[in-house]
Amino acid sequence: MITDVEGVRVGHWTAPDGHTGCTVVRFRDGTVASAEFRGGAPATRDAVLLAPDKTVTRLDAVVLSGRSVFGLAAVDGVLDVLVGEGVGLATPGGPVPIVVGLGLFDLTQGDPTVRPGPVEGASACRSATGGSVAVGRVGAGAGATIGKWSGRAHALPGGLGTATVRAEGVTVSALVAVNAVGWIDDGTHPPVAPTRPVAVDEAVGSTEYGNTTIGVIVTDAHLDKAGCHLVARAGHGGLSRALVPVHTTVDGDGLVAAATGRVSAAVDLVGWLATLAVEAAVRAVALPAPGGAR
């Protein structure tokens, strides 16, 4: 699980009706991060800070949320909690927490007016622990669905998945909320017919909205911001290995890659492990027992 990397903590808030939620990933002091976004419809907050050419290198927390841009309001609650703890970038005006939000579209699930907001974000942040992480249809994965390429009537449950890969003394973990227009390519629901792709449903509203896969990759390797960006890019290779189709115009796929700096490692090794961890985390969503701890 993603908490296999020392210093990483995760907390969830799930709506009472179980159709949306948010997940907060907290990092140890000194964590460096970057990100990569693909697909045509991302929903983010302050993600531009993670570009490798931007000045700020630290990252204190990532908020993964449902309800598209509305759910990004959960970031405000996380900021309040971190300010109260004195966490953040030192400035003349006091610490400024560096928190990035990534949203997925689940507004077609349940009551769309029930949304993660500041109170819910604060609750998820305060509940974050380094122990077992609940996965499946909880937190940001509560309202997630997959397989909408052929129309919303064919949608299957998505959710949160997590996985860890280790090699040569390096640990790389991923936590992914899978809400793709495509399928998890596990052979059970083949996305491609023998001779042609499965037809996309052209009905208005069938695939335009209701998608996006978002997640966090964490490693104990020592990387600079440019290295983290390469790892985030490599993580999208994991999405491509597990989801078909992926990175469409109606997905807003985004991955944040964070490095805690405990172990020396080649960036190419970390990137390869990130590919494997993201792929495994996505595939874990197709396993039984949603909502259980892994």
KOLGUNU-103748 format. One record per residue (C-alpha): residue number from 1; residue in one letter; x, y, z. Coordinates in nm, 3 decimals. Layout:
<recs>
rec resi=NUM, resn=A, u=X, v=Y, w=Z
...
</recs>
This chain:
<recs>
rec resi=1, resn=M, u=0.000, v=0.000, w=0.000
rec resi=2, resn=I, u=0.107, v=0.359, w=-0.045
rec resi=3, resn=T, u=0.191, v=0.390, w=0.326
rec resi=4, resn=D, u=0.471, v=0.138, w=0.271
rec resi=5, resn=V, u=0.683, v=0.449, w=0.209
rec resi=6, resn=E, u=0.784, v=0.585, w=0.549
rec resi=7, resn=G, u=0.622, v=0.915, w=0.641
rec resi=8, resn=V, u=0.323, v=0.885, w=0.408
rec resi=9, resn=R, u=-0.022, v=0.908, w=0.565
rec resi=10, resn=V, u=-0.363, v=0.865, w=0.404
rec resi=11, resn=G, u=-0.714, v=0.961, w=0.517
rec resi=12, resn=H, u=-1.057, v=0.944, w=0.354
rec resi=13, resn=W, u=-1.394, v=1.112, w=0.375
rec resi=14, resn=T, u=-1.679, v=0.924, w=0.207
rec resi=15, resn=A, u=-2.025, v=1.076, w=0.159
rec resi=16, resn=P, u=-2.302, v=0.916, w=0.369
rec resi=17, resn=D, u=-2.474, v=0.797, w=0.049
rec resi=18, resn=G, u=-2.148, v=0.640, w=-0.068
rec resi=19, resn=H, u=-2.145, v=0.814, w=-0.406
rec resi=20, resn=T, u=-1.851, v=1.051, w=-0.370
rec resi=21, resn=G, u=-1.570, v=1.146, w=-0.136
rec resi=22, resn=C, u=-1.215, v=1.270, w=-0.104
rec resi=23, resn=T, u=-0.878, v=1.123, w=-0.010
rec resi=24, resn=V, u=-0.586, v=1.313, w=0.143
rec resi=25, resn=V, u=-0.226, v=1.194, w=0.108
rec resi=26, resn=R, u=0.014, v=1.363, w=0.350
rec resi=27, resn=F, u=0.393, v=1.367, w=0.316
rec resi=28, resn=R, u=0.689, v=1.405, w=0.548
rec resi=29, resn=D, u=0.876, v=1.734, w=0.560
rec resi=30, resn=G, u=1.127, v=1.769, w=0.277
rec resi=31, resn=T, u=0.928, v=1.575, w=0.020
rec resi=32, resn=V, u=0.991, v=1.689, w=-0.339
rec resi=33, resn=A, u=0.727, v=1.642, w=-0.610
rec resi=34, resn=S, u=0.616, v=1.704, w=-0.965
rec resi=35, resn=A, u=0.327, v=1.586, w=-1.183
rec resi=36, resn=E, u=0.210, v=1.495, w=-1.531
rec resi=37, resn=F, u=-0.141, v=1.547, w=-1.672
rec resi=38, resn=R, u=-0.275, v=1.382, w=-1.986
rec resi=39, resn=G, u=-0.614, v=1.360, w=-2.150
rec resi=40, resn=G, u=-0.837, v=1.647, w=-2.243
rec resi=41, resn=A, u=-1.033, v=1.732, w=-1.928
rec resi=42, resn=P, u=-0.824, v=1.773, w=-1.609
rec resi=43, resn=A, u=-0.962, v=1.930, w=-1.292
rec resi=44, resn=T, u=-0.683, v=2.058, w=-1.068
rec resi=45, resn=R, u=-0.595, v=2.313, w=-0.804
rec resi=46, resn=D, u=-0.246, v=2.467, w=-0.775
rec resi=47, resn=A, u=-0.101, v=2.183, w=-0.983
rec resi=48, resn=V, u=0.103, v=2.434, w=-1.183
rec resi=49, resn=L, u=0.331, v=2.462, w=-0.876
rec resi=50, resn=L, u=0.449, v=2.109, w=-0.951
rec resi=51, resn=A, u=0.588, v=2.194, w=-1.295
rec resi=52, resn=P, u=0.963, v=2.125, w=-1.289
rec resi=53, resn=D, u=1.046, v=2.486, w=-1.380
rec resi=54, resn=K, u=0.855, v=2.635, w=-1.085
rec resi=55, resn=T, u=1.039, v=2.755, w=-0.775
rec resi=56, resn=V, u=0.864, v=2.565, w=-0.497
rec resi=57, resn=T, u=0.993, v=2.208, w=-0.463
rec resi=58, resn=R, u=0.817, v=2.084, w=-0.148
rec resi=59, resn=L, u=0.478, v=1.916, w=-0.127
rec resi=60, resn=D, u=0.282, v=1.876, w=0.196
rec resi=61, resn=A, u=-0.035, v=1.701, w=0.076
rec resi=62, resn=V, u=-0.237, v=1.593, w=-0.225
rec resi=63, resn=V, u=-0.617, v=1.593, w=-0.225
rec resi=64, resn=L, u=-0.789, v=1.347, w=-0.458
rec resi=65, resn=S, u=-1.158, v=1.433, w=-0.480
rec resi=66, resn=G, u=-1.482, v=1.347, w=-0.649
rec resi=67, resn=R, u=-1.736, v=1.599, w=-0.782
rec resi=68, resn=S, u=-1.501, v=1.750, w=-1.040
rec resi=69, resn=V, u=-1.398, v=2.112, w=-0.974
rec resi=70, resn=F, u=-1.652, v=2.145, w=-0.691
rec resi=71, resn=G, u=-1.469, v=1.881, w=-0.487
rec resi=72, resn=L, u=-1.146, v=2.078, w=-0.505
rec resi=73, resn=A, u=-1.290, v=2.296, w=-0.227
rec resi=74, resn=A, u=-1.173, v=2.016, w=0.005
rec resi=75, resn=V, u=-0.823, v=2.162, w=-0.033
rec resi=76, resn=D, u=-0.928, v=2.460, w=0.183
rec resi=77, resn=G, u=-0.996, v=2.232, w=0.479
rec resi=78, resn=V, u=-0.661, v=2.059, w=0.439
rec resi=79, resn=L, u=-0.486, v=2.397, w=0.433
rec resi=80, resn=D, u=-0.657, v=2.496, w=0.758
rec resi=81, resn=V, u=-0.545, v=2.176, w=0.932
rec resi=82, resn=L, u=-0.185, v=2.210, w=0.814
rec resi=83, resn=V, u=-0.166, v=2.579, w=0.910
rec resi=84, resn=G, u=-0.289, v=2.484, w=1.256
rec resi=85, resn=E, u=-0.006, v=2.231, w=1.278
rec resi=86, resn=G, u=0.254, v=2.484, w=1.160
rec resi=87, resn=V, u=0.322, v=2.285, w=0.843
rec resi=88, resn=G, u=0.424, v=2.458, w=0.522
rec resi=89, resn=L, u=0.674, v=2.663, w=0.329
rec resi=90, resn=A, u=0.840, v=2.918, w=0.556
rec resi=91, resn=T, u=0.751, v=3.273, w=0.452
rec resi=92, resn=P, u=0.766, v=3.614, w=0.625
rec resi=93, resn=G, u=0.392, v=3.581, w=0.680
rec resi=94, resn=G, u=0.411, v=3.236, w=0.835
rec resi=95, resn=P, u=0.403, v=2.882, w=0.696
rec resi=96, resn=V, u=0.218, v=2.830, w=0.368
rec resi=97, resn=P, u=0.119, v=2.466, w=0.313
rec resi=98, resn=I, u=0.177, v=2.338, w=-0.038
rec resi=99, resn=V, u=-0.133, v=2.134, w=-0.120
rec resi=100, resn=V, u=-0.239, v=2.023, w=-0.467
rec resi=101, resn=G, u=-0.588, v=1.907, w=-0.561
rec resi=102, resn=L, u=-0.690, v=1.666, w=-0.837
rec resi=103, resn=G, u=-1.055, v=1.602, w=-0.918
rec resi=104, resn=L, u=-1.252, v=1.335, w=-1.101
rec resi=105, resn=F, u=-1.603, v=1.363, w=-1.241
rec resi=106, resn=D, u=-1.863, v=1.160, w=-1.049
rec resi=107, resn=L, u=-2.149, v=1.412, w=-1.061
rec resi=108, resn=T, u=-2.375, v=1.154, w=-1.226
rec resi=109, resn=Q, u=-2.353, v=0.932, w=-0.916
rec resi=110, resn=G, u=-2.602, v=1.001, w=-0.635
rec resi=111, resn=D, u=-2.698, v=1.357, w=-0.539
rec resi=112, resn=P, u=-2.457, v=1.593, w=-0.721
rec resi=113, resn=T, u=-2.508, v=1.862, w=-0.456
rec resi=114, resn=V, u=-2.338, v=1.638, w=-0.197
rec resi=115, resn=R, u=-1.973, v=1.736, w=-0.238
rec resi=116, resn=P, u=-1.641, v=1.725, w=-0.058
rec resi=117, resn=G, u=-1.580, v=2.072, w=0.083
rec resi=118, resn=P, u=-1.354, v=2.232, w=0.345
rec resi=119, resn=V, u=-1.512, v=2.043, w=0.636
rec resi=120, resn=E, u=-1.483, v=1.712, w=0.457
rec resi=121, resn=G, u=-1.126, v=1.781, w=0.345
rec resi=122, resn=A, u=-1.028, v=1.869, w=0.701
rec resi=123, resn=S, u=-1.188, v=1.547, w=0.827
rec resi=124, resn=A, u=-0.993, v=1.336, w=0.577
rec resi=125, resn=C, u=-0.670, v=1.518, w=0.664
rec resi=126, resn=R, u=-0.713, v=1.470, w=1.039
rec resi=127, resn=S, u=-0.790, v=1.101, w=0.991
rec resi=128, resn=A, u=-0.474, v=1.038, w=0.786
rec resi=129, resn=T, u=-0.261, v=0.757, w=0.925
rec resi=130, resn=G, u=0.036, v=0.554, w=0.816
rec resi=131, resn=G, u=-0.138, v=0.222, w=0.871
rec resi=132, resn=S, u=-0.366, v=0.016, w=0.649
rec resi=133, resn=V, u=-0.535, v=0.208, w=0.369
rec resi=134, resn=A, u=-0.899, v=0.140, w=0.285
rec resi=135, resn=V, u=-0.943, v=0.090, w=-0.089
rec resi=136, resn=G, u=-1.225, v=0.023, w=-0.331
rec resi=137, resn=R, u=-1.532, v=0.246, w=-0.328
rec resi=138, resn=V, u=-1.419, v=0.483, w=-0.055
rec resi=139, resn=G, u=-1.286, v=0.837, w=-0.050
rec resi=140, resn=A, u=-1.210, v=0.970, w=-0.397
rec resi=141, resn=G, u=-1.302, v=0.633, w=-0.544
rec resi=142, resn=A, u=-1.652, v=0.614, w=-0.392
rec resi=143, resn=G, u=-1.836, v=0.729, w=-0.705
rec resi=144, resn=A, u=-1.583, v=0.611, w=-0.961
rec resi=145, resn=T, u=-1.691, v=0.407, w=-1.264
rec resi=146, resn=I, u=-1.517, v=0.254, w=-1.565
rec resi=147, resn=G, u=-1.612, v=0.113, w=-1.906
rec resi=148, resn=K, u=-1.826, v=0.403, w=-2.030
rec resi=149, resn=W, u=-1.685, v=0.396, w=-2.382
rec resi=150, resn=S, u=-1.994, v=0.211, w=-2.509
rec resi=151, resn=G, u=-2.236, v=0.424, w=-2.307
rec resi=152, resn=R, u=-2.308, v=0.496, w=-1.945
rec resi=153, resn=A, u=-2.547, v=0.201, w=-1.925
rec resi=154, resn=H, u=-2.244, v=-0.027, w=-1.962
rec resi=155, resn=A, u=-2.046, v=0.133, w=-1.676
rec resi=156, resn=L, u=-1.877, v=-0.088, w=-1.419
rec resi=157, resn=P, u=-1.766, v=0.004, w=-1.065
rec resi=158, resn=G, u=-1.429, v=0.176, w=-1.037
rec resi=159, resn=G, u=-1.260, v=0.285, w=-0.716
rec resi=160, resn=L, u=-0.931, v=0.329, w=-0.534
rec resi=161, resn=G, u=-0.643, v=0.089, w=-0.577
rec resi=162, resn=T, u=-0.297, v=0.081, w=-0.421
rec resi=163, resn=A, u=0.020, v=-0.118, w=-0.483
rec resi=164, resn=T, u=0.389, v=-0.124, w=-0.391
rec resi=165, resn=V, u=0.690, v=-0.241, w=-0.593
rec resi=166, resn=R, u=1.045, v=-0.281, w=-0.457
rec resi=167, resn=A, u=1.380, v=-0.341, w=-0.623
rec resi=168, resn=E, u=1.746, v=-0.271, w=-0.539
rec resi=169, resn=G, u=1.654, v=-0.119, w=-0.205
rec resi=170, resn=V, u=1.404, v=0.128, w=-0.353
rec resi=171, resn=T, u=1.032, v=0.138, w=-0.272
rec resi=172, resn=V, u=0.773, v=0.287, w=-0.507
rec resi=173, resn=S, u=0.404, v=0.291, w=-0.417
rec resi=174, resn=A, u=0.094, v=0.419, w=-0.595
rec resi=175, resn=L, u=-0.261, v=0.511, w=-0.495
rec resi=176, resn=V, u=-0.496, v=0.556, w=-0.790
rec resi=177, resn=A, u=-0.864, v=0.655, w=-0.816
rec resi=178, resn=V, u=-0.984, v=0.482, w=-1.134
rec resi=179, resn=N, u=-1.275, v=0.658, w=-1.304
rec resi=180, resn=A, u=-1.187, v=0.596, w=-1.669
rec resi=181, resn=V, u=-1.399, v=0.608, w=-1.981
rec resi=182, resn=G, u=-1.213, v=0.289, w=-2.075
rec resi=183, resn=W, u=-1.188, v=-0.055, w=-1.920
rec resi=184, resn=I, u=-0.935, v=-0.222, w=-1.695
rec resi=185, resn=D, u=-0.777, v=-0.455, w=-1.949
rec resi=186, resn=D, u=-0.796, v=-0.774, w=-1.744
rec resi=187, resn=G, u=-0.939, v=-1.004, w=-2.009
rec resi=188, resn=T, u=-1.279, v=-1.017, w=-1.841
rec resi=189, resn=H, u=-1.421, v=-0.718, w=-2.030
rec resi=190, resn=P, u=-1.208, v=-0.708, w=-2.348
rec resi=191, resn=P, u=-1.192, v=-0.353, w=-2.479
rec resi=192, resn=V, u=-1.112, v=-0.456, w=-2.837
rec resi=193, resn=A, u=-1.302, v=-0.698, w=-3.059
rec resi=194, resn=P, u=-1.097, v=-0.938, w=-3.274
rec resi=195, resn=T, u=-1.111, v=-0.719, w=-3.583
rec resi=196, resn=R, u=-1.216, v=-0.369, w=-3.475
rec resi=197, resn=P, u=-1.251, v=-0.146, w=-3.168
rec resi=198, resn=V, u=-1.576, v=-0.160, w=-2.975
rec resi=199, resn=A, u=-1.803, v=0.115, w=-3.107
rec resi=200, resn=V, u=-1.827, v=0.429, w=-2.901
rec resi=201, resn=D, u=-2.179, v=0.538, w=-2.807
rec resi=202, resn=E, u=-2.245, v=0.861, w=-2.997
rec resi=203, resn=A, u=-2.548, v=0.959, w=-2.786
rec resi=204, resn=V, u=-2.518, v=1.302, w=-2.627
rec resi=205, resn=G, u=-2.387, v=1.270, w=-2.273
rec resi=206, resn=S, u=-2.267, v=0.912, w=-2.310
rec resi=207, resn=T, u=-1.896, v=0.972, w=-2.264
rec resi=208, resn=E, u=-1.851, v=1.350, w=-2.260
rec resi=209, resn=Y, u=-1.835, v=1.366, w=-1.881
rec resi=210, resn=G, u=-1.799, v=1.125, w=-1.593
rec resi=211, resn=N, u=-1.436, v=1.024, w=-1.622
rec resi=212, resn=T, u=-1.070, v=1.081, w=-1.517
rec resi=213, resn=T, u=-0.813, v=0.867, w=-1.340
rec resi=214, resn=I, u=-0.602, v=1.045, w=-1.079
rec resi=215, resn=G, u=-0.340, v=0.928, w=-0.835
rec resi=216, resn=V, u=-0.022, v=0.966, w=-0.635
rec resi=217, resn=I, u=0.312, v=0.789, w=-0.675
rec resi=218, resn=V, u=0.548, v=0.799, w=-0.377
rec resi=219, resn=T, u=0.905, v=0.674, w=-0.351
rec resi=220, resn=D, u=1.169, v=0.677, w=-0.080
rec resi=221, resn=A, u=1.429, v=0.761, w=-0.347
rec resi=222, resn=H, u=1.619, v=1.089, w=-0.349
rec resi=223, resn=L, u=1.506, v=1.280, w=-0.657
rec resi=224, resn=D, u=1.496, v=1.642, w=-0.762
rec resi=225, resn=K, u=1.188, v=1.800, w=-0.914
rec resi=226, resn=A, u=1.289, v=1.713, w=-1.270
rec resi=227, resn=G, u=1.338, v=1.352, w=-1.164
rec resi=228, resn=C, u=0.994, v=1.346, w=-1.006
rec resi=229, resn=H, u=0.849, v=1.475, w=-1.330
rec resi=230, resn=L, u=1.011, v=1.187, w=-1.519
rec resi=231, resn=V, u=0.865, v=0.944, w=-1.266
rec resi=232, resn=A, u=0.518, v=1.094, w=-1.305
rec resi=233, resn=R, u=0.548, v=1.055, w=-1.681
rec resi=234, resn=A, u=0.656, v=0.694, w=-1.637
rec resi=235, resn=G, u=0.355, v=0.634, w=-1.414
rec resi=236, resn=H, u=0.129, v=0.715, w=-1.707
rec resi=237, resn=G, u=0.288, v=0.417, w=-1.878
rec resi=238, resn=G, u=0.124, v=0.211, w=-1.604
rec resi=239, resn=L, u=-0.213, v=0.363, w=-1.688
rec resi=240, resn=S, u=-0.155, v=0.274, w=-2.053
rec resi=241, resn=R, u=-0.072, v=-0.085, w=-1.958
rec resi=242, resn=A, u=-0.389, v=-0.128, w=-1.751
rec resi=243, resn=L, u=-0.658, v=0.094, w=-1.909
rec resi=244, resn=V, u=-0.790, v=0.080, w=-2.264
rec resi=245, resn=P, u=-0.852, v=0.333, w=-2.408
rec resi=246, resn=V, u=-0.664, v=0.581, w=-2.190
rec resi=247, resn=H, u=-0.587, v=0.955, w=-2.197
rec resi=248, resn=T, u=-0.891, v=1.033, w=-2.412
rec resi=249, resn=T, u=-1.033, v=1.380, w=-2.469
rec resi=250, resn=V, u=-1.295, v=1.310, w=-2.200
rec resi=251, resn=D, u=-1.043, v=1.188, w=-1.940
rec resi=252, resn=G, u=-0.835, v=1.430, w=-1.732
rec resi=253, resn=D, u=-0.579, v=1.178, w=-1.614
rec resi=254, resn=G, u=-0.319, v=1.312, w=-1.371
rec resi=255, resn=L, u=-0.045, v=1.162, w=-1.154
rec resi=256, resn=V, u=0.162, v=1.333, w=-0.885
rec resi=257, resn=A, u=0.503, v=1.182, w=-0.812
rec resi=258, resn=A, u=0.663, v=1.255, w=-0.475
rec resi=259, resn=A, u=1.005, v=1.158, w=-0.341
rec resi=260, resn=T, u=1.091, v=1.151, w=0.030
rec resi=261, resn=G, u=1.467, v=1.138, w=-0.030
rec resi=262, resn=R, u=1.571, v=0.849, w=0.195
rec resi=263, resn=V, u=1.749, v=0.629, w=-0.061
rec resi=264, resn=S, u=1.988, v=0.697, w=-0.350
rec resi=265, resn=A, u=1.855, v=0.554, w=-0.676
rec resi=266, resn=A, u=1.872, v=0.600, w=-1.051
rec resi=267, resn=V, u=1.572, v=0.788, w=-1.186
rec resi=268, resn=D, u=1.519, v=0.530, w=-1.461
rec resi=269, resn=L, u=1.485, v=0.255, w=-1.203
rec resi=270, resn=V, u=1.233, v=0.459, w=-1.006
rec resi=271, resn=G, u=1.041, v=0.536, w=-1.324
rec resi=272, resn=W, u=1.020, v=0.170, w=-1.420
rec resi=273, resn=L, u=0.898, v=0.078, w=-1.072
rec resi=274, resn=A, u=0.643, v=0.359, w=-1.095
rec resi=275, resn=T, u=0.508, v=0.211, w=-1.419
rec resi=276, resn=L, u=0.465, v=-0.125, w=-1.247
rec resi=277, resn=A, u=0.315, v=0.020, w=-0.928
rec resi=278, resn=V, u=0.056, v=0.229, w=-1.113
rec resi=279, resn=E, u=-0.041, v=-0.064, w=-1.332
rec resi=280, resn=A, u=-0.082, v=-0.289, w=-1.027
rec resi=281, resn=A, u=-0.281, v=-0.025, w=-0.838
rec resi=282, resn=V, u=-0.525, v=0.013, w=-1.128
rec resi=283, resn=R, u=-0.563, v=-0.362, w=-1.169
rec resi=284, resn=A, u=-0.627, v=-0.396, w=-0.794
rec resi=285, resn=V, u=-0.952, v=-0.204, w=-0.845
rec resi=286, resn=A, u=-1.089, v=-0.504, w=-1.038
rec resi=287, resn=L, u=-1.030, v=-0.737, w=-0.741
rec resi=288, resn=P, u=-1.312, v=-0.828, w=-0.499
rec resi=289, resn=A, u=-1.379, v=-0.690, w=-0.150
rec resi=290, resn=P, u=-1.413, v=-0.316, w=-0.228
rec resi=291, resn=G, u=-1.368, v=-0.094, w=0.074
rec resi=292, resn=G, u=-1.142, v=-0.341, w=0.250
rec resi=293, resn=A, u=-0.798, v=-0.263, w=0.384
rec resi=294, resn=R, u=-0.498, v=-0.385, w=0.186
</recs>
